[in-house]
Amino acid sequence: MIKGIKVTLYEKTATEKDEFDKTIYTEIPVEVDNVLIEPMSAEDIVNTETIYGKKAIYRICIPKGDSHKWADSKVVFFDEEWQTFGFPLEYIEELLPLAWNKKYMVERYG
């Protein structure tokens, strides 16, 4: 049976505004279990760098039913920090037999 790993997601929450009316966010760590980590192919790495200007190293697969905000968020797995980017690939939950229905690309953070 396929099983993902536990990752730490730093979910952004708007807390206040600065003097220029720009929103200030606080990152709250949340542990999410059963997240699949998929390495990107060499061709995918080149394509994402060409399209987004960012170097995607992994794709993370989010479990069905998860309601966290993953877009443009910091995640930690393999003892390293990563940043999600791009639009998620999302499948129809009921039509997918596996436990995951959403994918995000991640780049090295920091």
Secondary structure, DSSP 8 states (H G I E B T S, - for coil): ----EEEEEEEEEEEEE-TTS-EEEEEEEEEEEEEEEEE--HHHHHHHHHHHSS-EEEEEEEETT-----TT-EEEETTEEEEEEEEEEE--GGG--SSEEEEEEEEE--
